[in-house]
Amino acid sequence: MDAITADLVAVLVAVSDGNPKIMTIAHASALPSGPFQFAHRSLQMGLRAWVEAQTGRPIGYVEQLYTFADRGRTGDSDAPHRISISYLGLTREELMHHGSEAQWSSWYDYFPWEDHRAGAPALIAKTIAPKLRTWAKSEVNSALQKQRWRRAAITFGLDSHDWNEELALQRYELLYEASLIPEAVRDKGDGEPVVPGRAMTADHRRILATGIARLRAKIKYRPVVFELMPADFTLLQLQRSVEALAGRLVHKQNFRRLIEQQELVEETGAIAADTIGRPAKLFRFRQGVLAERAVIGSKLPLSRS
């Protein structure tokens, strides 16, 4: 009987200077992870043990993300069947302990097509769209050709389709299916990895894409972004953090109006010391806001600007 092993994988996210970052190991080629062992009291306890061992620091709140059980997506066809149980955690960037193998990496290094804060990246029109069109046309059946291109147009915002920031996983999976990224070439042994973006070991970039999609959906109905903020912050810092995660701009006036209407934050009475121009007030989130919004919801206004 074939053995099945379980890997515990952590997607740990922080936002620093308007840049969404993830904790990585193995020279930024992998997420913190390790096999579930009988000594672990639970899956989550096992995850926490591996993260602390690899990063030198404990982690706070995490939630289960997804379980991946696909064969053939590890780069080693002779390896036993492994399932990956992933978790998503939010934290603040801190210096790693001396000797730690962990480091913080921008998630846009792995997904450069996902950052639309300055408009659609040229990479999409210059490289991704033509390659996906060629891939679609490579299908002999004309109906399947159209189906392939329709998927590409919807997921990448082509042919008058709007860009949907929540489709991060679908975009990665489409590039994988079309053999345009290194992981697909590694696993399937064909194609040419022509789309830029840092590759990761095993199925870790797919897991990261899943974490990005989950977080982008969550910031629209729960104020999880506050878990990424310092104790005191300006409204502009809060806005920039939301934009960093979403990969697109928010409408400034609508954003501030909603923050005020939903009473998500309160003034500290202090002024930020390092602002240029008009002094900026410092805010903090209300102590009960997370518990309240977990029940009634909170929508942050993501929109083109």
Backbone torsions as a table, in degrees:
resi	resn	phi	psi	omega
1	MET	NA	130.5	-178.3
2	ASP	-67.5	137.7	178.5
3	ALA	-82.8	147.8	176.1
4	ILE	-123.4	127.1	178.5
5	THR	-113.2	157.0	-177.6
6	ALA	-119.9	127.6	173.4
7	ASP	-101.2	139.2	176.3
8	LEU	-103.5	122.8	-171.4
9	VAL	-125.8	134.7	-176.4
10	ALA	-113.5	126.5	169.6
11	VAL	-102.5	100.3	-176.6
12	LEU	-107.1	119.8	-170.3
13	VAL	-113.6	139.5	171.7
14	ALA	-138.3	159.5	173.9
15	VAL	-122.3	125.4	-178.2
16	SER	-135.7	123.3	179.6
17	ASP	53.1	43.2	177.8
18	GLY	71.4	22.1	-178.0
19	ASN	-128.9	118.9	178.0
20	PRO	-73.7	130.5	-176.1
21	LYS	-127.3	155.1	176.4
22	ILE	-126.1	149.4	176.3
23	MET	-80.9	128.8	-178.6
24	THR	-129.4	163.8	175.2
25	ILE	-132.5	-178.6	176.1
26	ALA	53.6	53.0	179.2
27	HIS	57.1	41.5	175.9
28	ALA	67.0	20.2	-179.9
29	SER	-101.7	0.2	-177.1
30	ALA	-150.1	158.4	172.4
31	LEU	-89.8	153.1	175.3
32	PRO	-54.1	130.5	-174.1
33	SER	-166.0	167.5	176.3
34	GLY	-179.0	162.8	-178.0
35	PRO	-73.9	145.7	173.1
36	PHE	-71.1	131.5	-176.9
37	GLN	-120.3	156.6	-178.4
38	PHE	-62.3	-23.8	179.8
39	ALA	-73.5	-17.0	179.5
40	HIS	-76.4	131.6	-178.3
41	ARG	-71.4	-26.6	178.8
42	SER	-157.0	168.8	178.0
43	LEU	-60.1	-45.0	-177.5
44	GLN	-67.7	-38.3	177.1
45	MET	-63.9	-37.0	176.2
46	GLY	-64.0	-42.8	177.2
47	LEU	-59.9	-47.0	-178.9
48	ARG	-61.1	-37.9	179.8
49	ALA	-64.7	-43.3	-179.8
50	TRP	-66.8	-43.1	-179.8
51	VAL	-62.0	-45.0	-179.3
52	GLU	-65.3	-37.1	179.4
53	ALA	-67.3	-36.0	-175.3
54	GLN	-88.8	-24.0	-176.7
55	THR	-112.3	-16.6	-178.7
56	GLY	79.3	12.4	-179.8
57	ARG	-146.3	146.0	177.3
58	PRO	-75.1	164.0	177.3
59	ILE	-116.7	157.2	-180.0
60	GLY	-89.7	-131.3	-176.2
61	TYR	-66.5	133.0	171.2
62	VAL	-135.1	154.8	175.9
63	GLU	-131.2	148.4	-179.4
64	GLN	-67.1	136.8	-175.0
65	LEU	-99.0	-63.9	-177.1
66	TYR	-166.5	158.5	175.2
67	THR	-115.2	123.0	-179.3
68	PHE	-106.4	131.7	-177.4
69	ALA	-132.1	16.3	-177.9
70	ASP	-67.9	138.7	172.6
71	ARG	-82.8	156.0	171.4
72	GLY	78.7	16.0	-179.5
73	ARG	-123.7	36.9	178.5
74	THR	-120.2	-10.5	-177.4
75	GLY	84.0	2.9	-179.4
76	ASP	-137.4	99.0	-176.1
77	SER	-69.3	-19.2	-178.8
78	ASP	-91.3	-7.0	-178.2
79	ALA	-72.5	152.3	176.6
80	PRO	-64.7	158.2	-179.3
81	HIS	-63.8	124.2	-178.3
82	ARG	-119.6	142.0	170.2
83	ILE	-110.4	148.1	-179.8
84	SER	-114.5	119.2	178.5
85	ILE	-104.4	112.6	-171.6
86	SER	-106.1	153.2	179.7
87	TYR	-132.2	149.1	177.1
88	LEU	-113.6	129.5	178.3
89	GLY	-133.2	146.9	178.3
90	LEU	-115.1	136.4	-176.1
91	THR	-151.6	-170.4	174.6
92	ARG	-119.5	144.3	-177.4
93	GLU	-66.7	130.1	175.7
94	GLU	-135.5	155.8	177.2
95	LEU	-63.4	139.1	178.4
96	MET	-77.8	151.2	178.2
97	HIS	-63.8	148.1	179.1
98	HIS	-59.1	131.3	-179.6
99	GLY	91.6	-7.0	179.1
100	SER	-72.0	144.8	177.7
101	GLU	-86.3	-1.9	-175.4
102	ALA	-87.8	155.0	174.4
103	GLN	-153.7	160.7	176.5
104	TRP	-91.9	135.4	-179.4
105	SER	-133.4	142.0	176.9
106	SER	-67.6	133.8	-179.5
107	TRP	-73.1	-15.6	176.1
108	TYR	-77.2	-10.9	170.0
109	ASP	-66.5	-29.6	-178.0
110	TYR	-92.9	-25.9	-178.4
111	PHE	-134.7	70.2	-176.4
112	PRO	-64.8	-20.5	179.1
113	TRP	-78.5	-6.6	-175.7
114	GLU	-89.7	-11.1	-175.9
115	ASP	-94.9	104.2	-177.6
116	HIS	-111.7	20.5	-178.4
117	ARG	-65.9	-27.1	176.9
118	ALA	-109.2	25.3	-176.0
119	GLY	98.1	174.6	-178.9
120	ALA	-63.1	129.4	178.3
121	PRO	-59.2	140.4	179.3
122	ALA	-58.8	-25.0	179.8
123	LEU	-55.1	-34.7	-176.5
124	ILE	-67.4	-51.0	-178.2
125	ALA	-72.4	-34.9	-174.2
126	LYS	-79.5	-37.9	-172.9
127	THR	-121.3	-53.8	-171.5
128	ILE	-64.9	-51.6	-176.8
129	ALA	-60.0	-48.3	178.7
130	PRO	-61.4	-40.2	-179.7
131	LYS	-67.3	-38.0	178.3
132	LEU	-70.0	-33.4	176.9
133	ARG	-66.5	-41.5	176.6
134	THR	-62.4	-41.3	178.1
135	TRP	-62.9	-42.1	179.6
136	ALA	-62.5	-42.8	-177.9
137	LYS	-71.9	-16.5	179.3
138	SER	-72.3	-13.8	176.4
139	GLU	-77.2	128.6	-176.2
140	VAL	-67.5	-42.5	-177.7
141	ASN	-71.8	124.5	-175.9
142	SER	-65.1	-34.7	178.9
143	ALA	-67.1	-39.3	178.6
144	LEU	-71.5	-30.7	173.2
145	GLN	-58.0	-48.9	-179.6
146	LYS	-64.3	-38.8	-179.9
147	GLN	-64.4	-42.4	178.1
148	ARG	-61.5	-47.1	-177.2
149	TRP	-68.3	-34.3	177.7
150	ARG	-61.3	-42.6	176.5
151	ARG	-60.2	-45.3	-179.8
152	ALA	-62.5	-43.5	-178.0
153	ALA	-65.3	-40.7	-179.2
154	ILE	-70.2	-46.4	-174.3
155	THR	-72.2	-32.7	-177.8
156	PHE	-104.5	9.1	175.5
157	GLY	67.7	42.0	-179.1
158	LEU	-103.9	165.5	177.6
159	ASP	52.5	49.7	175.7
160	SER	72.2	5.4	173.8
161	HIS	-78.0	141.7	178.2
162	ASP	-74.8	147.7	174.5
163	TRP	-72.8	127.7	177.7
164	ASN	-113.3	108.5	-174.7
165	GLU	-64.3	-19.4	-177.5
166	GLU	-78.0	-7.5	-176.5
167	LEU	-91.7	30.3	-177.7
168	ALA	-59.1	-41.8	-179.5
169	LEU	-68.1	-43.8	180.0
170	GLN	-61.1	-36.0	178.5
171	ARG	-67.2	-43.9	178.9
172	TYR	-62.6	-44.0	-178.7
173	GLU	-64.0	-35.2	178.7
174	LEU	-67.4	-43.4	177.2
175	LEU	-63.8	-34.8	176.7
176	TYR	-66.3	-47.1	-178.9
177	GLU	-60.6	-35.9	-179.2
178	ALA	-83.8	2.3	178.8
179	SER	57.3	43.5	-178.3
180	LEU	-105.1	0.9	-179.2
181	ILE	-127.3	157.0	-173.0
182	PRO	-57.7	-38.6	-177.6
183	GLU	-61.1	-37.0	180.0
184	ALA	-68.8	-42.5	178.3
185	VAL	-63.0	-40.5	178.0
186	ARG	-61.6	-45.2	-174.0
187	ASP	-79.9	-36.5	-173.9
188	LYS	-101.7	-15.8	177.0
189	GLY	72.6	18.4	176.9
190	ASP	-143.3	171.5	178.2
191	GLY	89.5	-175.5	-179.3
192	GLU	-140.7	119.4	-176.7
193	PRO	-74.6	86.4	-173.0
194	VAL	-96.2	-12.8	-177.4
195	VAL	-90.3	121.8	179.7
196	PRO	-61.7	156.7	-178.9
197	GLY	140.1	131.3	-175.0
198	ARG	-67.7	130.5	-179.9
199	ALA	-81.4	163.5	177.3
200	MET	-133.7	161.6	-178.8
201	THR	-69.7	157.1	176.5
202	ALA	46.3	-127.7	-178.5
203	ASP	-109.3	24.9	-170.8
204	HIS	-69.1	-32.1	179.4
205	ARG	-72.1	-31.0	174.3
206	ARG	-65.6	-41.2	177.9
207	ILE	-64.5	-40.9	178.0
208	LEU	-63.2	-41.6	177.4
209	ALA	-60.0	-37.8	177.4
210	THR	-64.4	-41.9	177.9
211	GLY	-63.6	-41.1	178.4
212	ILE	-62.5	-45.8	179.9
213	ALA	-61.6	-43.4	179.4
214	ARG	-62.0	-45.1	-176.7
215	LEU	-68.3	-38.7	178.3
216	ARG	-64.2	-33.1	176.1
217	ALA	-73.3	-40.2	-175.5
218	LYS	-67.4	-35.3	-176.9
219	ILE	-67.7	-11.3	179.0
220	LYS	-84.0	-21.2	-177.5
221	TYR	-129.4	-5.9	174.1
222	ARG	-138.8	141.3	-177.6
223	PRO	-79.7	51.5	-178.9
224	VAL	-64.6	-19.7	-178.2
225	VAL	-60.3	-25.7	-179.6
226	PHE	-63.5	-27.2	178.4
227	GLU	-68.8	-14.0	-179.5
228	LEU	-98.6	-8.3	-173.0
229	MET	-93.2	154.5	171.5
230	PRO	-67.1	172.9	-177.4
231	ALA	-59.9	-41.6	178.4
232	ASP	-120.1	139.9	-176.6
233	PHE	-155.8	160.9	174.3
234	THR	-90.6	161.9	177.9
235	LEU	-65.2	-30.7	177.4
236	LEU	-67.1	-39.5	176.7
237	GLN	-62.4	-40.4	178.1
238	LEU	-63.3	-45.3	179.2
239	GLN	-61.7	-44.8	-178.6
240	ARG	-63.9	-32.9	178.3
241	SER	-68.1	-42.8	177.4
242	VAL	-62.0	-43.8	179.9
243	GLU	-64.5	-38.1	179.6
244	ALA	-61.2	-43.2	-179.2
245	LEU	-70.5	-42.7	-176.7
246	ALA	-74.4	-24.9	-176.6
247	GLY	73.7	20.5	177.8
248	ARG	-154.6	163.5	-176.4
249	LEU	-82.1	155.1	172.3
250	VAL	-110.5	159.1	178.5
251	HIS	-77.8	115.7	-170.4
252	LYS	-57.4	-50.0	-176.6
253	GLN	-65.8	-43.5	178.6
254	ASN	-63.8	-39.1	179.9
255	PHE	-60.7	-50.3	-177.3
256	ARG	-68.8	-34.1	178.5
257	ARG	-65.2	-42.0	-179.2
258	LEU	-68.5	-40.7	177.8
259	ILE	-58.7	-41.7	-179.5
260	GLU	-70.3	-44.9	-177.4
261	GLN	-63.4	-38.2	-176.9
262	GLN	-88.1	0.2	176.5
263	GLU	52.9	47.5	-179.5
264	LEU	-77.7	-28.5	-174.9
265	VAL	-131.0	168.7	174.7
266	GLU	-140.2	150.3	-179.9
267	GLU	-70.5	145.7	177.0
268	THR	-92.2	-16.1	-175.5
269	GLY	89.3	-2.2	-179.4
270	ALA	-106.7	164.9	179.5
271	ILE	-117.2	139.6	178.0
272	ALA	-65.5	132.8	-174.3
273	ALA	-83.6	-20.6	-171.9
274	ASP	-108.1	20.1	179.3
275	THR	-86.0	149.8	178.0
276	ILE	-102.5	134.0	-179.7
277	GLY	88.4	-137.1	-176.6
278	ARG	-63.1	130.8	179.2
279	PRO	-57.3	140.2	-178.1
280	ALA	-109.4	132.8	178.3
281	LYS	-71.9	148.0	174.4
282	LEU	-96.3	139.2	179.9
283	PHE	-123.5	166.0	170.4
284	ARG	-140.5	154.3	178.3
285	PHE	-80.4	146.4	-179.0
286	ARG	-66.4	143.1	-172.7
287	GLN	-60.1	-34.2	-176.7
288	GLY	-93.3	5.8	-169.8
289	VAL	-68.5	-38.6	-177.7
290	LEU	-64.7	-43.4	179.5
291	ALA	-65.2	-40.4	-179.1
292	GLU	-67.2	-47.8	-174.8
293	ARG	-71.8	-22.1	176.4
294	ALA	-63.3	-26.3	-177.9
295	VAL	-93.5	-49.1	-171.6
296	ILE	-98.7	-11.9	176.4
297	GLY	86.3	159.1	178.5
298	SER	-154.9	122.4	-176.1
299	LYS	-107.7	125.2	176.3
300	LEU	-95.6	135.2	-169.1
301	PRO	-79.8	86.0	174.5
302	LEU	-79.6	125.5	179.5
303	SER	-158.5	160.6	176.2
304	ARG	-68.7	146.9	179.5
305	SER	-135.5	NA	NA
